[in-house]
Amino acid sequence: MRYLYDLHIHSALSPCADREMTPVNIVAYAAAAGLEIVAVSDHNASGNVRAAEEVGAALDVLVVPAAEMQTNEDVHVLCYFPDADRLEAFMAEVPFPDLKNRPDVFGEQAIINSDDEVVGYEDRLLLTGAMLSEVELRKLAIKHGGVAVPAHVDRYYYGMVSVLGAVPDEYRAVEFTGSGDDTGFPGRTVLRSSDAHVLADIGKYRSFIDLEEKTAKCLVKKLLGTD
């Protein structure tokens, strides 16, 4: 089956995202746009994923548990998991520097429930990356049943190609944010997602993916190259 997706969306937990990017608004906007699969993938955090899953269950939109991680080489990598428990177990094992957020400088990092209520704020500065290399991060994601996908490889900043020079063969999927030329990635799954920080950007590339069924488990298998 073919499914319309956007697998790179930031909620208001990411300090660089708009305050209107609540789990309710994200999933409702996605549903209205006809999207069938989305991922709330905040910077180095997962605090709004479960709320988005609850809304997705009500609106028949699959919310894939995810986070956009930053490695110690300053590479952005999207990590997807079959369920929120595995995502949270992965996040609990990732080491981060002990740096606190300054909302007046970097923005608030809001944790929001499925009723659109702010229930707290993340104190750790989420714009600071993990103390892991891309190799260590990829292996940790796999250890917890997930998959790591290099994010926006067509970009200069934080893209694996521009930072490291290439995408290692171990990654069987890559992500573009745009309509860039993907001929350099034969035999790999190429995702095209929005990296949305505002509601209007969700689903803007109208991308489809073929899966056996609409589940996070099937998506992970596809991106691992094992389906």
URLINVEN-V464357 format. One record per backbone hydrogen bond with DSSP energy under -1.0 kcal/mol. NH is the residue of the N-H (numbers start at 1). CO is the residue of the C=O. E is the energy in kcal/mol with one decimal. If there is no record, write none. Layout:
# URLINVEN-V464357
NH;CO;E, NH;CO;E
This chain:
# URLINVEN-V464357
3;209;-2.4, 5;207;-2.6, 6;37;-1.8, 9;39;-1.3, 10;196;-2.8, 12;21;-2.5, 14;11;-1.8, 17;14;-2.1, 18;197;-2.9, 21;18;-1.9, 22;20;-2.2, 26;22;-2.9, 27;23;-2.2, 28;24;-2.5, 29;25;-2.5, 30;26;-2.4, 31;27;-2.7, 32;28;-2.3, 33;29;-1.7, 34;31;-1.4, 35;30;-2.5, 36;4;-2.8, 37;4;-1.8, 38;62;-3.0, 39;6;-1.5, 41;9;-3.1, 44;68;-2.8, 49;46;-1.6, 52;48;-1.7, 53;49;-2.4, 54;50;-2.0, 55;51;-1.9, 56;52;-2.8, 57;53;-2.4, 58;54;-1.3, 59;55;-1.6, 61;56;-2.4, 62;36;-2.5, 64;38;-3.0, 67;79;-1.5, 68;42;-2.5, 69;77;-3.1, 71;75;-2.6, 72;132;-3.0, 74;71;-1.7, 76;158;-2.6, 77;69;-2.9, 78;149;-3.1, 79;67;-2.7, 80;147;-2.3, 81;65;-2.2, 87;83;-1.7, 88;84;-2.7, 89;85;-2.0, 90;86;-2.3, 91;87;-2.7, 92;88;-2.1, 93;90;-1.1, 99;97;-1.8, 101;123;-3.2, 105;102;-2.0, 106;102;-3.0, 110;12;-1.6, 111;120;-2.9, 113;117;-2.6, 116;113;-1.7, 119;111;-2.8, 120;111;-1.1, 122;109;-2.7, 125;99;-2.7, 128;125;-1.1, 130;70;-3.0, 131;95;-3.0, 137;133;-2.6, 138;134;-2.4, 139;135;-2.2, 140;136;-2.1, 141;137;-2.4, 142;138;-2.1, 143;139;-2.3, 144;140;-1.4, 145;142;-2.0, 146;141;-3.1, 147;80;-2.1, 149;78;-3.1, 151;76;-2.3, 153;175;-2.7, 155;152;-1.9, 163;159;-2.2, 164;160;-2.7, 165;161;-1.5, 171;168;-1.7, 174;189;-2.3, 175;150;-2.1, 176;191;-3.3, 185;182;-1.9, 188;185;-1.5, 189;172;-2.3, 191;174;-3.1, 193;176;-1.7, 195;8;-1.3, 196;8;-1.5, 201;198;-1.4, 202;199;-1.6, 204;201;-1.8, 206;203;-1.4, 209;3;-2.0, 211;1;-2.6, 215;213;-2.0, 219;215;-1.8, 220;216;-2.5, 221;217;-2.1, 222;218;-2.2, 223;219;-2.4, 224;220;-1.9, 226;221;-2.5
